[in-house]
Amino acid sequence: MATTVPELLLDIDPNGAGTDLVIEGGDLKLDHGLRTLILCSLFSDARAPEGLLPDSSENQNPRGYWADRPGARYGSLLWLHDREAVTPELASDVGRRAQDALQWLVDRGIARSVTVAASITAPDRIDLEVAIARGSVARFQSLWDAELAPVELNGARVRILTR
């Protein structure tokens, strides 16, 4: 069975100050599973497509990775909603954007399916629950072997289904 190259493990600061590399015993800790891939997919800024930023916006910076190409976007567009009031419509849009950000897992065969549910859990908070079902491509199976327990990413609950 082919193995995958581990990523450096990222974790979210418990105070919500961002992400950082995890150091354990003086060494950078490695992630042999899906945690860092999911974290980067959801919480890295994707470049906003042309025309998506409102004309009235003071800042017309599309953010994201400058080398994104059509059909191969890195990250998510969740950042577009940073300053919006939390409403049921926003929760629905956040869920759709998170689903879009993780679709590459299905497209590459890492996952059979990805399902995202967004729910308002406080007046100023939307939580995501992401269910990811194991894919069948053999070279990615080691990613699943390392991820057996649910992962809590600062309010974004990621439940990995291995059925």
C-alpha positions as CSV (number, residue, x, y, z in Angstrom):
1,M,0.0,0.0,0.0
2,A,1.3,3.4,-0.9
3,T,1.8,5.9,1.9
4,T,1.1,9.6,1.9
5,V,3.6,12.3,3.0
6,P,2.7,13.7,6.4
7,E,1.9,17.4,6.8
8,L,3.0,19.6,9.6
9,L,0.2,19.5,12.2
10,L,-1.7,22.7,12.5
11,D,-4.0,23.5,15.4
12,I,-6.4,26.3,16.3
13,D,-5.5,28.5,19.2
14,P,-8.0,27.9,22.0
15,N,-8.5,31.7,22.3
16,G,-9.4,32.0,18.6
17,A,-6.3,33.9,17.7
18,G,-5.6,31.8,14.6
19,T,-3.6,28.7,13.8
20,D,-0.1,27.6,14.6
21,L,2.2,24.7,14.1
22,V,2.1,22.1,16.9
23,I,5.4,21.6,18.8
24,E,5.8,18.5,21.0
25,G,9.0,17.7,22.8
26,G,10.9,20.4,21.0
27,D,10.0,19.0,17.5
28,L,7.3,19.9,15.0
29,K,4.6,17.4,15.2
30,L,3.4,15.7,12.0
31,D,-0.2,15.0,10.9
32,H,-0.5,11.7,9.2
33,G,-4.3,12.1,8.7
34,L,-6.9,14.6,7.5
35,R,-6.9,17.2,10.3
36,T,-4.5,19.7,8.7
37,L,-6.0,19.2,5.2
38,I,-9.5,20.0,6.6
39,L,-8.2,22.9,8.6
40,C,-6.4,24.5,5.6
41,S,-9.4,23.9,3.3
42,L,-11.9,25.6,5.6
43,F,-9.9,28.3,7.2
44,S,-7.4,29.5,4.5
45,D,-8.8,32.4,2.4
46,A,-9.6,31.4,-1.2
47,R,-9.3,34.1,-3.8
48,A,-12.7,35.7,-4.5
49,P,-13.7,35.3,-8.1
50,E,-14.0,38.5,-10.1
51,G,-17.3,40.2,-9.5
52,L,-18.0,38.5,-6.1
53,L,-16.9,41.4,-4.0
54,P,-19.7,44.0,-3.6
55,D,-19.0,47.3,-5.5
56,S,-19.7,49.2,-2.3
57,S,-17.0,47.4,-0.4
58,E,-14.2,49.7,0.7
59,N,-11.7,46.9,0.3
60,Q,-11.7,45.3,-3.1
61,N,-8.8,42.9,-2.2
62,P,-9.8,39.4,-3.4
63,R,-7.4,37.8,-0.9
64,G,-6.5,34.2,-1.3
65,Y,-3.7,32.5,-3.1
66,W,-2.5,34.6,-6.0
67,A,-1.8,31.5,-8.2
68,D,-5.3,30.0,-8.0
69,R,-6.5,29.0,-11.3
70,P,-10.1,28.3,-12.5
71,G,-11.4,25.0,-11.1
72,A,-8.4,24.7,-8.7
73,R,-9.1,27.1,-5.8
74,Y,-7.2,26.7,-2.6
75,G,-9.1,27.4,0.7
76,S,-12.6,28.7,1.2
77,L,-14.7,31.8,0.8
78,L,-15.8,31.8,4.4
79,W,-13.8,35.0,4.9
80,L,-16.4,36.9,2.9
81,H,-18.8,36.6,5.8
82,D,-16.5,37.8,8.6
83,R,-18.5,40.9,9.4
84,E,-22.0,39.9,8.5
85,A,-24.8,39.6,11.0
86,V,-25.6,36.0,11.9
87,T,-28.9,34.9,10.3
88,P,-30.4,31.6,9.1
89,E,-29.6,32.7,5.5
90,L,-25.9,33.3,6.4
91,A,-25.7,29.9,8.2
92,S,-27.0,28.3,5.0
93,D,-24.4,30.2,2.9
94,V,-21.6,29.4,5.3
95,G,-22.5,25.7,5.0
96,R,-22.5,25.8,1.2
97,R,-19.1,27.6,1.1
98,A,-17.6,25.0,3.5
99,Q,-19.0,22.2,1.4
100,D,-17.4,23.8,-1.7
101,A,-14.1,24.1,0.1
102,L,-14.0,20.4,0.9
103,Q,-15.3,19.1,-2.4
104,W,-11.8,18.5,-3.6
105,L,-11.6,15.5,-1.1
106,V,-14.4,13.8,-3.1
107,D,-13.0,14.9,-6.5
108,R,-9.7,13.3,-5.8
109,G,-11.2,10.1,-4.3
110,I,-9.9,10.8,-0.7
111,A,-13.6,10.8,0.5
112,R,-16.7,9.2,-0.9
113,S,-18.8,12.1,0.3
114,V,-18.6,15.2,2.3
115,T,-21.7,16.6,4.1
116,V,-21.7,19.9,5.9
117,A,-24.3,21.2,8.4
118,A,-24.1,24.8,9.6
119,S,-26.1,25.8,12.7
120,I,-26.4,29.0,14.7
121,T,-25.2,28.2,18.3
122,A,-25.0,31.7,19.7
123,P,-26.1,35.1,18.5
124,D,-22.7,35.7,17.0
125,R,-21.6,32.2,16.1
126,I,-22.1,29.6,13.4
127,D,-20.8,26.1,14.0
128,L,-20.0,23.6,11.3
129,E,-20.4,19.9,11.5
130,V,-18.6,18.1,8.7
131,A,-19.2,14.4,8.0
132,I,-16.6,12.8,5.7
133,A,-17.1,9.3,4.4
134,R,-14.0,7.3,3.6
135,G,-13.1,7.1,-0.1
136,S,-11.9,4.0,-1.9
137,V,-8.7,5.2,-3.6
138,A,-6.0,2.9,-2.2
139,R,-3.2,5.4,-2.0
140,F,-5.2,7.6,0.4
141,Q,-6.1,4.9,2.9
142,S,-3.3,5.8,5.3
143,L,-4.9,9.2,5.8
144,W,-7.9,7.4,7.2
145,D,-5.9,5.0,9.3
146,A,-4.6,8.0,11.3
147,E,-8.0,9.7,11.8
148,L,-10.4,7.6,13.8
149,A,-11.8,10.0,16.4
150,P,-13.9,13.1,15.8
151,V,-11.9,16.3,15.7
152,E,-12.9,19.6,17.3
153,L,-11.5,22.6,15.4
154,N,-12.5,25.6,17.6
155,G,-16.3,25.2,17.1
156,A,-16.1,23.5,13.7
157,R,-16.9,19.9,14.7
158,V,-15.5,17.4,12.1
159,R,-17.0,14.0,12.4
160,I,-15.3,11.5,10.1
161,L,-17.4,8.6,9.0
162,T,-15.4,5.5,8.0
163,R,-18.3,3.3,6.8
